[in-house]
């Protein structure tokens, strides 16, 4: 039922994990995909090959989004590829330890630059291209940490909490032409959290907090992202779609 034929999607952080799963899922639904990565050209090339195997087009766009000007560089690369963007998925982000007593300002700022500032800058830069689409949709990846906080990771939770408010603000500001929604996953089987999940006993401890009883795969979170980008969600905007197996019940 989901048909993204002839639509062009941009997915940040798409060389691995949730970003790669989302890029592949968008392509299976019919979209052509711009695969962004920071420094994983070989992994991005594998994602592109998978997309092309479905008969869709794919391009690689490399950029470090953390420094000032990184998002502008990515936007220039994208606009050299296409004159229209239909779907923008903000997935790139970092999750690092940060106990408040020992967190440095550099750690705080690094998280904010990538998880929040780059989202603002890239969205702003691509708005003229999104406005050219009759199906424009922005989907942000936030987190359960945005809703309940996360001890030891307050900088991450703060950055994701800001994205929740930003989603709701832009949904109104950019209506009716551009829809803006977010997904809020909990734990997901990705490289970003693999080390934590491999700590003895930690996986079992985490899974006891999830009513569904397990940590989901990246594909299981990519599906809801594709839904929000599609015409099945044509009257959905400003929504935070929780994809956490029941771990956080809100919304």
ZIFEN-V229800 format. One record per backbone hydrogen bond with DSSP energy under -0.5 kcal/mol. NH is the residue of the N-H (numbers start at 0). CO is the residue of the C=O. E is the energy in kcal/mol with one decimal. If there is no record, write none. Layout:
BEGIN
nh: <NH,NH>
co: <CO,CO>
e: <E,E>
END
This chain:
BEGIN
nh: <2,3,5,6,8,8,9,10,11,13,13,18,19,20,21,22,23,24,25,26,27,28,29,30,31,32,33,34,34,35,35,36,43,44,45,46,47,48,49,50,51,52,53,53,54,55,58,60,62,64,69,72,73,74,75,76,77,78,79,79,80,80,81,84,85,86,87,88,89,89,90,97,101,102,107,108,109,110,111,112,113,114,115,116,117,119,120,121,122,123,124,125,126,126,128,129,130,131,132,135,136,137,138,139,140,141,141,143,145,146,147,148,152,153,156,157,158,159,160,161,162,163,164,165,166,167,168,169,170,171,172,173,174,176,177,178,178,180,181,182,183,184,185,188,189,192,193,194,196,197,198,201,202,202,204,205,206,207,208,209,210,211,212,215,217,219,220,220,221,222,224,225,226,227,228,229,229,232,233,235,236,237,240,240,241,242,246,249>
co: <0,28,29,3,6,31,86,33,88,10,35,15,15,16,17,18,19,20,21,22,23,24,26,25,6,56,8,32,58,10,33,60,39,40,41,42,43,44,45,46,47,48,49,50,51,50,32,34,36,62,66,68,69,70,71,72,73,74,75,76,76,77,77,128,7,7,136,9,87,138,88,151,98,98,103,104,105,106,107,108,109,110,111,111,112,115,116,117,118,119,120,121,122,123,125,125,126,128,129,132,85,178,87,180,89,139,182,184,142,143,143,144,149,97,152,153,154,155,156,157,158,159,160,161,162,163,164,165,166,167,168,169,171,173,173,135,176,137,238,139,240,141,242,215,187,189,189,190,192,193,195,198,196,198,200,201,202,203,205,206,208,244,209,186,188,216,216,217,217,218,220,221,222,223,224,225,226,229,230,232,234,179,181,238,239,183,243,247>
e: <-0.6,-3.4,-0.8,-1.9,-0.5,-3.1,-2.7,-2.2,-2.2,-0.5,-2.6,-0.8,-1.7,-2.3,-2.4,-2.5,-2.3,-2.2,-2.7,-1.8,-2.3,-1.3,-1.7,-2.4,-2.9,-2.0,-3.1,-0.6,-3.6,-2.2,-0.8,-1.7,-2.6,-2.3,-1.5,-1.7,-2.4,-2.3,-2.1,-2.2,-2.8,-1.6,-0.6,-1.5,-1.5,-1.4,-1.9,-2.4,-2.2,-0.8,-2.2,-2.0,-2.0,-2.6,-2.2,-2.0,-2.6,-2.5,-0.9,-0.6,-0.8,-1.0,-2.1,-1.1,-2.3,-2.0,-2.3,-3.2,-0.6,-2.4,-1.1,-2.7,-1.3,-1.7,-2.2,-2.9,-2.3,-1.9,-2.2,-2.8,-1.9,-2.8,-1.7,-3.0,-2.1,-2.1,-2.7,-2.6,-2.1,-2.5,-2.1,-2.0,-0.9,-0.6,-0.6,-2.5,-2.5,-0.7,-1.8,-0.7,-2.3,-2.8,-2.7,-2.3,-1.9,-0.7,-3.0,-2.2,-1.3,-1.3,-2.1,-1.6,-2.2,-0.5,-2.5,-2.4,-2.0,-2.3,-2.5,-2.0,-1.2,-1.3,-1.7,-2.5,-2.5,-1.9,-2.2,-2.9,-2.1,-1.0,-2.3,-3.1,-0.6,-0.6,-2.1,-2.1,-0.5,-2.5,-2.4,-2.4,-2.7,-0.5,-1.1,-2.7,-1.6,-0.9,-0.8,-0.5,-2.3,-1.5,-1.2,-2.6,-0.6,-0.6,-1.8,-2.6,-3.0,-1.4,-1.7,-1.0,-0.6,-1.6,-2.5,-0.8,-0.5,-0.5,-0.6,-1.1,-2.3,-1.7,-1.3,-2.4,-2.3,-2.3,-1.6,-0.8,-1.3,-1.4,-1.5,-2.3,-0.6,-3.4,-3.2,-0.7,-0.7,-1.7,-1.3,-0.9>
END
